[in-house]
Structure formats: C-alpha cells, structure tokens
C-alpha cells in the first residue's frame, strides 16, 4: 500500500500572504496626486486643442 501526503508549504502561494495587502499610505499618496492634477486632466478632456485633435486624426489615418 502506498502512503501519500500533501506538503504544508504550497509552492504556488507567496511566502508571506500578508505582503499582498494594500498599503494605506501609498493609496493616500495616489489620491493626493490625483486631486492635484484632476482639474488639468478634466480641462484636457473638455477642451482639447485643435492641434491635439489634428494629431489624433492624422495618426488614425496612418494606421
């Protein structure tokens, strides 16, 4: 009769599962950065320059 067993250390799992949790400090830094550039990004979406539109159109025609 053959005796089988399962290893207690699964090689497919990370060594420390607790390292996968998100870091609240880095999330706060990302949120702060986004808040600082949000108005500029919104302005780009709402009021693109003619040059920007022309570049996009030219690029799309070349592909």
Number of C-alpha atoms within 10 A of each C-alpha: 3 3 4 6 5 6 7 6 9 9 8 6 8 11 10 7 8 8 9 8 7 9 9 9 9 10 11 11 11 12 11 12 11 12 11 11 10 11 10 10 11 10 10 11 9 8 8 10 10 9 9 11 11 11 11 11 11 11 10 9 8 6 5
